[in-house]
Amino acid sequence: KSLFRANICSAADWILEVNQIECLLDSHDILITGEGKIDIQTWDGKLISKLLALANKKNKPVILVCGTLEDIVSIPTNVSIHVRLPLASVLI
């Protein structure tokens, strides 16, 4: 049971739904997003991982900009590194 009959749900899924991200992806050609730090936790249900999964489902290319890139081996195989900049890493 929860207080005030609230539903427990994934915050990432809720944010995607409230902002109608799926509809926005349908009407755009590319997703550009960012994260301060990309590491092994990034791919474990965080908003970025859900965005990438949705873009992949819709066959939309993604540019992911980050301040810090760690654990390169943990990056899913459908995300590849194309450019590394001194202050940010760009993943497509």
MOPAC internal coordinates of N, CA, C and O (Angstrom, degrees):
PM7 1SCF
backbone

  N    0.0000 0     0.00 0     0.00 0    0    0    0
  C    1.4544 1     0.00 0     0.00 0    1    0    0
  C    1.5223 1   109.90 1     0.00 0    2    1    0
  O    1.2310 1   121.13 1   -28.11 1    3    2    1
  N    1.3148 1   115.45 1   151.89 1    3    2    1
  C    1.4504 1   119.93 1   178.45 1    5    3    2
  C    1.5279 1   110.24 1  -128.61 1    6    5    3
  O    1.2310 1   121.56 1   -23.45 1    7    6    5
  N    1.2932 1   114.63 1   156.55 1    7    6    5
  C    1.4536 1   121.50 1   179.63 1    9    7    6
  C    1.5262 1   109.85 1   -67.05 1   10    9    7
  O    1.2310 1   120.15 1   -42.02 1   11   10    9
  N    1.3085 1   117.31 1   137.98 1   11   10    9
  C    1.4698 1   123.61 1   177.47 1   13   11   10
  C    1.5278 1   113.21 1    60.94 1   14   13   11
  O    1.2310 1   119.73 1  -154.75 1   15   14   13
  N    1.3251 1   118.12 1    25.25 1   15   14   13
  C    1.4672 1   122.78 1   179.45 1   17   15   14
  C    1.5316 1   112.10 1    56.53 1   18   17   15
  O    1.2310 1   120.63 1  -146.59 1   19   18   17
  N    1.3064 1   116.41 1    33.41 1   19   18   17
  C    1.4687 1   121.44 1  -179.95 1   21   19   18
  C    1.5207 1   110.16 1   -75.05 1   22   21   19
  O    1.2310 1   120.95 1   -29.14 1   23   22   21
  N    1.3111 1   115.79 1   150.86 1   23   22   21
  C    1.4551 1   121.56 1   174.76 1   25   23   22
  C    1.5214 1   109.29 1   -97.58 1   26   25   23
  O    1.2310 1   120.76 1   -40.60 1   27   26   25
  N    1.3075 1   116.15 1   139.40 1   27   26   25
  C    1.4533 1   121.40 1   176.05 1   29   27   26
  C    1.5190 1   107.45 1   -94.04 1   30   29   27
  O    1.2310 1   120.87 1   -54.21 1   31   30   29
  N    1.3363 1   115.94 1   125.79 1   31   30   29
  C    1.4576 1   120.14 1  -178.88 1   33   31   30
  C    1.5216 1   109.44 1  -146.18 1   34   33   31
  O    1.2310 1   120.86 1   -11.33 1   35   34   33
  N    1.3115 1   115.97 1   168.67 1   35   34   33
  C    1.4568 1   122.68 1   176.73 1   37   35   34
  C    1.5278 1   109.26 1   -67.74 1   38   37   35
  O    1.2310 1   120.24 1   -51.49 1   39   38   37
  N    1.3212 1   117.14 1   128.51 1   39   38   37
  C    1.4683 1   120.71 1   178.16 1   41   39   38
  C    1.5247 1   110.35 1   -62.02 1   42   41   39
  O    1.2310 1   120.24 1   139.75 1   43   42   41
  N    1.3330 1   117.14 1   -40.25 1   43   42   41
  C    1.4655 1   120.45 1  -179.90 1   45   43   42
  C    1.5312 1   110.70 1   -62.54 1   46   45   43
  O    1.2310 1   120.24 1   134.43 1   47   46   45
  N    1.3323 1   117.14 1   -45.57 1   47   46   45
  C    1.4691 1   120.19 1   178.56 1   49   47   46
  C    1.5253 1   111.07 1   -62.59 1   50   49   47
  O    1.2310 1   120.56 1   139.87 1   51   50   49
  N    1.3415 1   116.53 1   -40.13 1   51   50   49
  C    1.4613 1   121.24 1   179.99 1   53   51   50
  C    1.5280 1   110.60 1   -63.17 1   54   53   51
  O    1.2310 1   120.19 1   135.14 1   55   54   53
  N    1.3334 1   117.24 1   -44.86 1   55   54   53
  C    1.4662 1   121.35 1   179.57 1   57   55   54
  C    1.5271 1   110.67 1   -61.80 1   58   57   55
  O    1.2310 1   120.51 1   136.83 1   59   58   57
  N    1.3343 1   116.64 1   -43.17 1   59   58   57
  C    1.4691 1   120.09 1   178.72 1   61   59   58
  C    1.5209 1   111.21 1   -62.12 1   62   61   59
  O    1.2310 1   120.53 1   139.17 1   63   62   61
  N    1.3279 1   116.59 1   -40.83 1   63   62   61
  C    1.4587 1   120.88 1  -178.60 1   65   63   62
  C    1.5254 1   111.86 1   -70.23 1   66   65   63
  O    1.2310 1   120.13 1   131.46 1   67   66   65
  N    1.3287 1   117.35 1   -48.54 1   67   66   65
  C    1.4615 1   121.76 1  -177.53 1   69   67   66
  C    1.5258 1   111.28 1   -60.89 1   70   69   67
  O    1.2310 1   120.44 1   143.44 1   71   70   69
  N    1.3219 1   116.77 1   -36.56 1   71   70   69
  C    1.4576 1   121.09 1  -178.97 1   73   71   70
  C    1.5241 1   113.72 1   -91.38 1   74   73   71
  O    1.2310 1   120.39 1  -175.21 1   75   74   73
  N    1.3247 1   116.86 1     4.79 1   75   74   73
  C    1.4644 1   123.42 1   177.37 1   77   75   74
  C    1.5299 1   112.34 1    50.68 1   78   77   75
  O    1.2310 1   121.57 1  -133.24 1   79   78   77
  N    1.3252 1   114.61 1    46.76 1   79   78   77
  C    1.4651 1   120.78 1  -176.04 1   81   79   78
  C    1.5289 1   111.31 1   -63.46 1   82   81   79
  O    1.2310 1   119.93 1   144.02 1   83   82   81
  N    1.3168 1   117.73 1   -35.98 1   83   82   81
  C    1.4633 1   119.58 1  -179.90 1   85   83   82
  C    1.5325 1   110.64 1   -61.78 1   86   85   83
  O    1.2310 1   120.02 1   137.04 1   87   86   85
  N    1.3150 1   117.56 1   -42.96 1   87   86   85
  C    1.4732 1   121.56 1   177.47 1   89   87   86
  C    1.5234 1   110.52 1   -65.81 1   90   89   87
  O    1.2310 1   120.23 1   139.91 1   91   90   89
  N    1.3291 1   117.16 1   -40.09 1   91   90   89
  C    1.4653 1   120.30 1   178.81 1   93   91   90
  C    1.5255 1   110.85 1   -63.13 1   94   93   91
  O    1.2310 1   120.36 1   138.96 1   95   94   93
  N    1.3241 1   116.91 1   -41.04 1   95   94   93
  C    1.4663 1   119.80 1   178.15 1   97   95   94
  C    1.5220 1   111.46 1   -63.88 1   98   97   95
  O    1.2310 1   120.37 1   145.51 1   99   98   97
  N    1.3212 1   116.90 1   -34.49 1   99   98   97
  C    1.4647 1   119.85 1   178.58 1  101   99   98
  C    1.5227 1   111.62 1   -62.30 1  102  101   99
  O    1.2310 1   120.48 1   148.86 1  103  102  101
  N    1.3242 1   116.69 1   -31.14 1  103  102  101
  C    1.4646 1   119.92 1  -174.88 1  105  103  102
  C    1.5304 1   113.63 1  -101.32 1  106  105  103
  O    1.2310 1   119.95 1  -171.42 1  107  106  105
  N    1.3256 1   117.69 1     8.58 1  107  106  105
  C    1.4635 1   121.67 1   179.03 1  109  107  106
  C    1.5238 1   110.47 1  -130.42 1  110  109  107
  O    1.2310 1   120.95 1   -21.46 1  111  110  109
  N    1.3248 1   115.78 1   158.54 1  111  110  109
  C    1.4658 1   121.20 1  -174.74 1  113  111  110
  C    1.5256 1   113.99 1   -92.05 1  114  113  111
  O    1.2310 1   119.85 1   158.46 1  115  114  113
  N    1.3216 1   117.89 1   -21.54 1  115  114  113
  C    1.4623 1   121.17 1  -173.63 1  117  115  114
  C    1.5275 1   109.28 1  -149.88 1  118  117  115
  O    1.2310 1   121.12 1   -28.57 1  119  118  117
  N    1.3281 1   115.46 1   151.43 1  119  118  117
  C    1.4642 1   121.70 1   174.86 1  121  119  118
  C    1.5228 1   107.79 1  -110.89 1  122  121  119
  O    1.2310 1   120.91 1   -56.55 1  123  122  121
  N    1.3294 1   115.86 1   123.45 1  123  122  121
  C    1.4629 1   121.38 1   174.29 1  125  123  122
  C    1.5176 1   106.50 1  -116.21 1  126  125  123
  O    1.2310 1   120.58 1   -57.12 1  127  126  125
  N    1.3193 1   116.49 1   122.88 1  127  126  125
  C    1.4595 1   120.75 1  -177.66 1  129  127  126
  C    1.5199 1   109.26 1  -143.87 1  130  129  127
  O    1.2310 1   120.36 1    -8.00 1  131  130  129
  N    1.3106 1   116.91 1   172.00 1  131  130  129
  C    1.4497 1   119.37 1  -177.41 1  133  131  130
  C    1.5132 1   112.70 1  -146.28 1  134  133  131
  O    1.2310 1   121.77 1   -17.69 1  135  134  133
  N    1.3064 1   114.22 1   162.31 1  135  134  133
  C    1.4640 1   122.51 1   179.98 1  137  135  134
  C    1.5187 1   106.29 1  -150.48 1  138  137  135
  O    1.2310 1   120.06 1   -38.61 1  139  138  137
  N    1.3056 1   117.49 1   141.39 1  139  138  137
  C    1.4583 1   120.26 1   179.33 1  141  139  138
  C    1.5107 1   112.76 1   -63.02 1  142  141  139
  O    1.2310 1   121.04 1   137.58 1  143  142  141
  N    1.3361 1   115.62 1   -42.42 1  143  142  141
  C    1.4666 1   120.45 1  -177.21 1  145  143  142
  C    1.5207 1   109.21 1  -139.45 1  146  145  143
  O    1.2310 1   120.85 1   -53.63 1  147  146  145
  N    1.3131 1   115.97 1   126.37 1  147  146  145
  C    1.4665 1   121.89 1   175.05 1  149  147  146
  C    1.5215 1   106.91 1  -102.37 1  150  149  147
  O    1.2310 1   121.08 1   -60.59 1  151  150  149
  N    1.3195 1   115.54 1   119.41 1  151  150  149
  C    1.4602 1   120.56 1   178.03 1  153  151  150
  C    1.5210 1   108.66 1  -148.24 1  154  153  151
  O    1.2310 1   120.22 1    10.19 1  155  154  153
  N    1.3074 1   117.19 1  -169.81 1  155  154  153
  C    1.4686 1   121.05 1  -174.99 1  157  155  154
  C    1.5321 1   111.95 1   -60.11 1  158  157  155
  O    1.2310 1   119.47 1   149.60 1  159  158  157
  N    1.3271 1   118.62 1   -30.40 1  159  158  157
  C    1.4637 1   121.40 1   179.90 1  161  159  158
  C    1.5271 1   112.53 1   -70.85 1  162  161  159
  O    1.2310 1   120.47 1   157.04 1  163  162  161
  N    1.3238 1   116.70 1   -22.96 1  163  162  161
  C    1.4650 1   121.32 1  -178.89 1  165  163  162
  C    1.5231 1   111.40 1   -57.10 1  166  165  163
  O    1.2310 1   120.25 1   145.05 1  167  166  165
  N    1.3099 1   117.13 1   -34.95 1  167  166  165
  C    1.4720 1   121.32 1  -172.77 1  169  167  166
  C    1.5185 1   112.55 1   -92.40 1  170  169  167
  O    1.2310 1   119.84 1  -171.55 1  171  170  169
  N    1.3280 1   117.91 1     8.45 1  171  170  169
  C    1.4563 1   121.50 1  -175.39 1  173  171  170
  C    1.5234 1   112.12 1  -108.73 1  174  173  171
  O    1.2310 1   120.36 1  -124.23 1  175  174  173
  N    1.3290 1   116.92 1    55.77 1  175  174  173
  C    1.4541 1   121.29 1   173.44 1  177  175  174
  C    1.5171 1   115.70 1    88.07 1  178  177  175
  O    1.2310 1   120.07 1  -176.58 1  179  178  177
  N    1.3305 1   117.48 1     3.42 1  179  178  177
  C    1.4619 1   119.22 1   176.90 1  181  179  178
  C    1.5261 1   109.37 1   -71.48 1  182  181  179
  O    1.2310 1   120.88 1   -14.89 1  183  182  181
  N    1.3197 1   115.93 1   165.11 1  183  182  181
  C    1.4631 1   121.17 1  -176.05 1  185  183  182
  C    1.5250 1   112.03 1   -54.28 1  186  185  183
  O    1.2310 1   120.10 1   137.18 1  187  186  185
  N    1.3253 1   117.41 1   -42.82 1  187  186  185
  C    1.4665 1   120.61 1  -179.86 1  189  187  186
  C    1.5254 1   110.81 1   -58.27 1  190  189  187
  O    1.2310 1   119.96 1   135.91 1  191  190  189
  N    1.3240 1   117.67 1   -44.09 1  191  190  189
  C    1.4717 1   119.88 1  -179.04 1  193  191  190
  C    1.5225 1   110.93 1   -65.38 1  194  193  191
  O    1.2310 1   120.25 1   143.22 1  195  194  193
  N    1.3279 1   117.13 1   -36.78 1  195  194  193
  C    1.4708 1   120.58 1   178.32 1  197  195  194
  C    1.5363 1   110.41 1   -68.97 1  198  197  195
  O    1.2310 1   120.25 1   140.68 1  199  198  197
  N    1.3338 1   117.13 1   -39.32 1  199  198  197
  C    1.4678 1   120.71 1   176.67 1  201  199  198
  C    1.5226 1   110.75 1   -61.47 1  202  201  199
  O    1.2310 1   120.74 1   133.86 1  203  202  201
  N    1.3393 1   116.19 1   -46.14 1  203  202  201
  C    1.4608 1   119.99 1  -179.71 1  205  203  202
  C    1.5253 1   111.44 1   -63.09 1  206  205  203
  O    1.2310 1   120.31 1   139.87 1  207  206  205
  N    1.3288 1   117.01 1   -40.13 1  207  206  205
  C    1.4617 1   120.40 1   178.64 1  209  207  206
  C    1.5301 1   110.77 1   -63.64 1  210  209  207
  O    1.2310 1   120.56 1   138.89 1  211  210  209
  N    1.3260 1   116.53 1   -41.11 1  211  210  209
  C    1.4610 1   120.54 1   179.62 1  213  211  210
  C    1.5260 1   110.70 1   -67.47 1  214  213  211
  O    1.2310 1   120.28 1   137.76 1  215  214  213
  N    1.3274 1   117.06 1   -42.24 1  215  214  213
  C    1.4649 1   120.34 1   177.64 1  217  215  214
  C    1.5226 1   110.75 1   -63.40 1  218  217  215
  O    1.2310 1   120.59 1   140.18 1  219  218  217
  N    1.3370 1   116.48 1   -39.82 1  219  218  217
  C    1.4580 1   120.97 1   177.97 1  221  219  218
  C    1.5304 1   110.55 1   -63.05 1  222  221  219
  O    1.2310 1   120.39 1   137.81 1  223  222  221
  N    1.3217 1   116.86 1   -42.19 1  223  222  221
  C    1.4720 1   121.93 1   177.87 1  225  223  222
  C    1.5285 1   110.86 1   -60.32 1  226  225  223
  O    1.2310 1   120.67 1   144.94 1  227  226  225
  N    1.3307 1   116.33 1   -35.06 1  227  226  225
  C    1.4635 1   121.66 1  -178.19 1  229  227  226
  C    1.5300 1   112.41 1   -93.18 1  230  229  227
  O    1.2310 1   120.42 1  -174.48 1  231  230  229
  N    1.3403 1   116.80 1     5.52 1  231  230  229
  C    1.4715 1   122.94 1  -179.25 1  233  231  230
  C    1.5279 1   112.17 1    56.62 1  234  233  231
  O    1.2310 1   120.62 1  -137.91 1  235  234  233
  N    1.3146 1   116.41 1    42.09 1  235  234  233
  C    1.4643 1   122.19 1   178.83 1  237  235  234
  C    1.5251 1   108.73 1  -105.26 1  238  237  235
  O    1.2310 1   119.93 1   -46.46 1  239  238  237
  N    1.3338 1   117.74 1   133.54 1  239  238  237
  C    1.4530 1   119.54 1   175.65 1  241  239  238
  C    1.5302 1   110.02 1   -69.38 1  242  241  239
  O    1.2310 1   121.01 1   -27.74 1  243  242  241
  N    1.3292 1   115.67 1   152.26 1  243  242  241
  C    1.4577 1   121.73 1  -177.48 1  245  243  242
  C    1.5168 1   109.68 1  -127.13 1  246  245  243
  O    1.2310 1   120.88 1   -45.13 1  247  246  245
  N    1.3170 1   115.92 1   134.87 1  247  246  245
  C    1.4579 1   121.47 1   168.35 1  249  247  246
  C    1.5218 1   105.65 1  -111.71 1  250  249  247
  O    1.2310 1   120.97 1   -61.23 1  251  250  249
  N    1.3171 1   115.75 1   118.77 1  251  250  249
  C    1.4548 1   121.96 1  -178.63 1  253  251  250
  C    1.5218 1   107.87 1  -114.37 1  254  253  251
  O    1.2310 1   120.62 1   -64.75 1  255  254  253
  N    1.3178 1   116.42 1   115.25 1  255  254  253
  C    1.4643 1   122.38 1  -178.46 1  257  255  254
  C    1.5200 1   107.94 1  -102.89 1  258  257  255
  O    1.2310 1   120.85 1   -44.18 1  259  258  257
  N    1.3267 1   115.97 1   135.82 1  259  258  257
  C    1.4601 1   118.85 1   179.30 1  261  259  258
  C    1.5204 1   111.08 1  -139.59 1  262  261  259
  O    1.2310 1   121.40 1   -23.83 1  263  262  261
  N    1.3235 1   114.92 1   156.17 1  263  262  261
  C    1.4514 1   120.52 1   176.70 1  265  263  262
  C    1.5119 1   111.92 1   -79.76 1  266  265  263
  O    1.2310 1   120.75 1   142.27 1  267  266  265
  N    1.3266 1   116.18 1   -37.73 1  267  266  265
  C    1.4622 1   122.09 1  -178.87 1  269  267  266
  C    1.5230 1   109.11 1  -133.78 1  270  269  267
  O    1.2310 1   120.92 1   -47.30 1  271  270  269
  N    1.3202 1   115.84 1   132.70 1  271  270  269
  C    1.4629 1   121.17 1   177.32 1  273  271  270
  C    1.5232 1   108.07 1  -117.45 1  274  273  271
  O    1.2310 1   120.89 1   -64.11 1  275  274  273
  N    1.3357 1   115.90 1   115.89 1  275  274  273
  C    1.4596 1   121.83 1   178.14 1  277  275  274
  C    1.5223 1   109.48 1  -122.30 1  278  277  275
  O    1.2310 1   120.85 1   -18.24 1  279  278  277
  N    1.2917 1   115.98 1   161.76 1  279  278  277
  C    1.4686 1   121.64 1   174.14 1  281  279  278
  C    1.5208 1   112.08 1    53.63 1  282  281  279
  O    1.2310 1   120.78 1  -123.03 1  283  282  281
  N    1.3180 1   116.12 1    56.97 1  283  282  281
  C    1.4664 1   121.12 1  -178.66 1  285  283  282
  C    1.5238 1   111.24 1   -54.71 1  286  285  283
  O    1.2310 1   119.80 1   145.96 1  287  286  285
  N    1.3273 1   117.99 1   -34.04 1  287  286  285
  C    1.4705 1   120.63 1  -178.86 1  289  287  286
  C    1.5213 1   112.36 1   -67.08 1  290  289  287
  O    1.2310 1   119.91 1   161.96 1  291  290  289
  N    1.3460 1   117.78 1   -18.04 1  291  290  289
  C    1.4651 1   119.99 1  -179.73 1  293  291  290
  C    1.5260 1   112.97 1   -84.76 1  294  293  291
  O    1.2310 1   120.06 1   173.17 1  295  294  293
  N    1.3274 1   117.50 1    -6.83 1  295  294  293
  C    1.4681 1   120.53 1  -179.36 1  297  295  294
  C    1.5265 1   108.93 1   -68.56 1  298  297  295
  O    1.2310 1   119.88 1   -51.41 1  299  298  297
  N    1.3320 1   117.83 1   128.59 1  299  298  297
  C    1.4684 1   120.07 1   179.27 1  301  299  298
  C    1.5271 1   111.68 1   -55.16 1  302  301  299
  O    1.2310 1   120.59 1   -28.87 1  303  302  301
  N    1.3039 1   116.48 1   151.13 1  303  302  301
  C    1.4641 1   120.97 1  -175.58 1  305  303  302
  C    1.5201 1   113.38 1   -64.97 1  306  305  303
  O    1.2310 1   119.53 1   159.78 1  307  306  305
  N    1.3384 1   118.50 1   -20.22 1  307  306  305
  C    1.4631 1   119.76 1   179.04 1  309  307  306
  C    1.5310 1   112.21 1   -85.78 1  310  309  307
  O    1.2310 1   119.73 1  -175.51 1  311  310  309
  N    1.3395 1   118.11 1     4.49 1  311  310  309
  C    1.4587 1   123.44 1   175.12 1  313  311  310
  C    1.5114 1   106.92 1  -118.86 1  314  313  311
  O    1.2310 1   120.17 1   -56.41 1  315  314  313
  N    1.3191 1   117.28 1   123.59 1  315  314  313
  C    1.4630 1   119.24 1  -178.90 1  317  315  314
  C    1.5151 1   110.90 1  -123.30 1  318  317  315
  O    1.2310 1   120.96 1   -31.40 1  319  318  317
  N    1.3281 1   115.76 1   148.60 1  319  318  317
  C    1.4560 1   121.48 1  -179.98 1  321  319  318
  C    1.5180 1   108.33 1   -86.62 1  322  321  319
  O    1.2310 1   120.78 1   -54.63 1  323  322  321
  N    1.3264 1   116.11 1   125.37 1  323  322  321
  C    1.4606 1   120.56 1   178.63 1  325  323  322
  C    1.5193 1   112.30 1  -109.56 1  326  325  323
  O    1.2310 1   120.03 1   144.15 1  327  326  325
  N    1.3220 1   117.55 1   -35.85 1  327  326  325
  C    1.4624 1   120.86 1  -175.88 1  329  327  326
  C    1.5158 1   108.79 1  -140.48 1  330  329  327
  O    1.2310 1   120.74 1   -40.64 1  331  330  329
  N    1.3194 1   116.19 1   139.36 1  331  330  329
  C    1.4627 1   120.30 1   170.87 1  333  331  330
  C    1.5151 1   108.20 1  -119.72 1  334  333  331
  O    1.2310 1   120.92 1   -55.66 1  335  334  333
  N    1.3010 1   115.84 1   124.34 1  335  334  333
  C    1.4527 1   121.84 1   178.86 1  337  335  334
  C    1.5273 1   108.38 1  -105.18 1  338  337  335
  O    1.2310 1   119.38 1   -24.43 1  339  338  337
  N    1.3217 1   118.78 1   155.57 1  339  338  337
  C    1.4535 1   120.67 1  -178.24 1  341  339  338
  C    1.5382 1   113.75 1   -56.46 1  342  341  339
  O    1.2310 1   119.29 1   139.11 1  343  342  341
  N    1.3341 1   118.97 1   -40.89 1  343  342  341
  C    1.4535 1   121.58 1  -176.32 1  345  343  342
  C    1.5146 1   113.34 1   -99.34 1  346  345  343
  O    1.2310 1   120.01 1   167.10 1  347  346  345
  N    1.2989 1   117.58 1   -12.90 1  347  346  345
  C    1.4680 1   120.41 1  -178.59 1  349  347  346
  C    1.5223 1   108.89 1  -153.11 1  350  349  347
  O    1.2310 1   121.27 1   -25.05 1  351  350  349
  N    1.3021 1   115.17 1   154.95 1  351  350  349
  C    1.4596 1   121.19 1   173.75 1  353  351  350
  C    1.5082 1   107.58 1  -109.69 1  354  353  351
  O    1.2310 1   120.14 1   -42.76 1  355  354  353
  N    1.2975 1   117.33 1   137.24 1  355  354  353
  C    1.4554 1   121.96 1  -179.44 1  357  355  354
  C    1.5125 1   107.70 1  -111.99 1  358  357  355
  O    1.2310 1   120.89 1   -55.16 1  359  358  357
  N    1.3324 1   115.90 1   124.84 1  359  358  357
  C    1.4686 1   121.77 1   178.90 1  361  359  358
  C    1.5128 1   108.40 1  -112.24 1  362  361  359
  O    1.2310 1   120.53 1   -43.48 1  363  362  361
  N    1.3058 1   116.60 1   136.52 1  363  362  361
  C    1.4651 1   120.13 1   176.59 1  365  363  362
  C    1.5094 1   108.28 1  -122.94 1  366  365  363
  O    1.2310 1   120.10 1   180.00 1  367  366  365

